[in-house]
Amino acid sequence: MSTFSKLAMEAAESGLRFLLIGGHAVAHHHYPRTTEDIDLLVSSHDRESWLAIAGRVGLTLFHDGGSFLQFTPPAPSGWRLDLMLVNASTFDKMSAAAESGSLEGQSVRLPSLDHLLALKLHALKHARGIRVLKDMDDVANLIINNRIDPKDPAFRELVLKHGTTELYEKLARLCAE
């Protein structure tokens, strides 16, 4: 059984919820790409419980950025795990609009397309270096593959709320038909 399967089962037994984000969520929303890790969005209220579960399934914490925890797998061939911690109200809002999917035979919940875009836009707003290219590529392909009109006022509002005016203008140019 994979480390992720063990983690998902332990979380379910403990009543802990998560949303699968990152590359796996991007693939769920019609832009398949490679990824080297599993990214989960969890409530910051459950931080200690997640640390305990991660330890029980053999994951080792290697970076604690406060709202972002990174773990190495017990085997070199396993997925690295990243946990993004958000306040309970944000988690509940995103969870309420989440979609069902699966990963490694486990049922998972994934953010809605708008919520995934909001996460990516927020990341772009604060990203530096090569990370900008990956997130910009994800956002552009999510827009194109999901046939989002960058001129749509609702899309513009989403970008301005979670990103910047400059980012909106770049995306509008990049994704123009």
C-alpha positions as CSV (number, residue, x, y, z in Angstrom):
1,M,0.0,0.0,0.0
2,S,1.4,3.4,-0.9
3,T,2.3,6.1,1.6
4,F,-0.5,8.3,0.3
5,S,-3.1,5.5,0.6
6,K,-2.0,5.0,4.2
7,L,-2.1,8.8,4.9
8,A,-5.6,9.1,3.3
9,M,-6.9,6.1,5.4
10,E,-5.4,7.5,8.6
11,A,-6.9,10.9,7.9
12,A,-10.3,9.3,7.3
13,E,-10.1,7.3,10.5
14,S,-9.2,10.5,12.4
15,G,-11.9,12.6,10.8
16,L,-9.4,14.9,9.1
17,R,-10.4,16.4,5.8
18,F,-8.1,17.6,3.0
19,L,-8.3,18.8,-0.6
20,L,-5.9,17.5,-3.2
21,I,-4.3,20.6,-4.8
22,G,-1.2,21.1,-6.9
23,G,-0.3,19.1,-10.0
24,H,-2.9,16.4,-9.4
25,A,-5.7,19.0,-9.1
26,V,-4.4,20.7,-12.3
27,A,-4.6,17.4,-14.1
28,H,-8.1,16.8,-12.8
29,H,-9.1,20.2,-14.4
30,H,-8.0,19.1,-17.8
31,Y,-4.3,20.0,-17.9
32,P,-2.3,16.8,-17.3
33,R,1.3,17.5,-16.4
34,T,4.0,15.7,-14.4
35,T,4.4,16.3,-10.7
36,E,6.9,15.1,-8.2
37,D,4.7,15.5,-5.1
38,I,1.3,15.4,-3.5
39,D,0.0,18.7,-2.3
40,L,-2.8,18.8,0.2
41,L,-4.8,21.8,1.5
42,V,-5.7,21.3,5.2
43,S,-7.1,23.4,8.0
44,S,-4.5,25.0,10.2
45,H,-6.6,24.0,13.1
46,D,-5.6,20.4,12.4
47,R,-1.8,21.0,12.1
48,E,-0.7,18.8,15.0
49,S,-3.0,16.0,13.9
50,W,-1.5,16.1,10.4
51,L,2.0,16.1,11.8
52,A,1.2,13.0,13.9
53,I,-0.4,11.2,10.9
54,A,2.5,12.0,8.6
55,G,4.9,10.6,11.2
56,R,2.9,7.4,11.6
57,V,3.0,6.7,7.9
58,G,6.8,7.3,7.7
59,L,6.9,10.8,6.3
60,T,9.7,13.0,7.6
61,L,9.2,16.8,8.0
62,F,12.1,18.6,6.3
63,H,10.6,22.1,6.0
64,D,8.2,24.0,8.3
65,G,7.3,27.3,6.8
66,G,4.4,27.9,9.2
67,S,1.6,27.7,6.8
68,F,3.5,25.3,4.5
69,L,4.9,21.9,5.6
70,Q,7.0,19.7,3.4
71,F,7.8,16.0,4.0
72,T,10.1,13.4,2.4
73,P,8.7,9.9,1.8
74,P,9.9,6.8,3.6
75,A,11.2,5.4,0.2
76,P,13.2,7.3,-2.4
77,S,10.6,6.3,-5.1
78,G,7.6,7.7,-3.1
79,W,5.8,11.0,-3.5
80,R,7.0,14.0,-1.4
81,L,4.1,15.5,0.5
82,D,3.4,19.2,0.9
83,L,0.7,20.5,3.2
84,M,-0.7,24.0,2.8
85,L,-2.4,25.1,5.9
86,V,-5.3,27.6,5.7
87,N,-7.7,29.0,8.2
88,A,-10.8,27.0,8.9
89,S,-13.2,29.3,7.2
90,T,-11.2,29.3,4.0
91,F,-10.9,25.5,4.1
92,D,-14.6,25.1,4.7
93,K,-15.5,27.4,1.9
94,M,-13.3,25.5,-0.5
95,S,-14.4,22.2,0.7
96,A,-18.1,23.0,0.2
97,A,-17.4,23.6,-3.5
98,A,-15.0,20.8,-4.0
99,E,-15.3,18.0,-6.6
100,S,-14.8,14.3,-6.2
101,G,-11.9,12.4,-7.7
102,S,-9.4,9.6,-6.9
103,L,-5.7,9.2,-6.5
104,E,-4.0,5.8,-6.0
105,G,-7.3,4.2,-5.5
106,Q,-8.3,6.6,-2.7
107,S,-11.4,8.8,-3.0
108,V,-10.3,12.5,-2.7
109,R,-11.8,15.9,-2.9
110,L,-10.3,18.5,-5.2
111,P,-10.9,22.3,-5.3
112,S,-13.3,23.7,-7.9
113,L,-11.7,25.2,-10.9
114,D,-12.3,28.8,-9.6
115,H,-10.7,27.8,-6.2
116,L,-7.8,26.1,-7.9
117,L,-7.2,29.2,-10.1
118,A,-7.4,31.4,-7.0
119,L,-4.7,29.3,-5.3
120,K,-2.5,29.5,-8.4
121,L,-3.1,33.3,-8.8
122,H,-2.2,33.8,-5.1
123,A,1.0,31.8,-5.7
124,L,1.8,33.9,-8.7
125,K,1.3,37.1,-6.8
126,H,4.0,36.0,-4.4
127,A,6.2,33.7,-6.5
128,R,9.8,34.3,-7.5
129,G,12.1,32.6,-9.9
130,I,11.3,29.5,-11.9
131,R,8.2,28.9,-9.8
132,V,6.5,31.7,-11.8
133,L,6.9,29.8,-15.0
134,K,5.2,26.6,-13.7
135,D,2.3,28.5,-12.1
136,M,1.8,30.7,-15.1
137,D,1.9,27.7,-17.4
138,D,-0.7,26.0,-15.2
139,V,-3.0,29.0,-15.1
140,A,-2.8,29.7,-18.9
141,N,-3.5,26.0,-19.7
142,L,-6.4,25.8,-17.3
143,I,-7.9,28.9,-18.9
144,I,-7.4,27.5,-22.4
145,N,-8.4,23.9,-21.7
146,N,-11.5,24.9,-19.8
147,R,-12.5,27.5,-22.4
148,I,-12.5,30.4,-20.0
149,D,-12.9,33.7,-21.7
150,P,-10.2,36.0,-20.2
151,K,-12.4,39.0,-21.1
152,D,-15.2,37.6,-18.9
153,P,-15.8,40.1,-16.0
154,A,-16.1,37.2,-13.5
155,F,-12.6,35.9,-14.6
156,R,-11.2,39.4,-14.4
157,E,-12.6,39.8,-10.9
158,L,-11.1,36.5,-9.8
159,V,-7.7,37.5,-11.0
160,L,-7.8,41.0,-9.5
161,K,-9.0,39.5,-6.2
162,H,-6.2,36.9,-5.9
163,G,-3.6,38.3,-8.3
164,T,-2.7,41.7,-9.7
165,T,-3.7,44.0,-12.5
166,E,-0.4,43.2,-14.3
167,L,-1.1,39.5,-14.0
168,Y,-4.6,39.9,-15.4
169,E,-3.2,41.8,-18.4
170,K,-0.5,39.2,-19.1
171,L,-3.1,36.4,-18.9
172,A,-5.5,38.2,-21.2
173,R,-2.8,38.7,-23.8
174,L,-1.4,35.2,-23.4
175,C,-4.8,33.5,-23.7
176,A,-6.5,35.7,-26.2
177,E,-8.1,33.8,-29.1
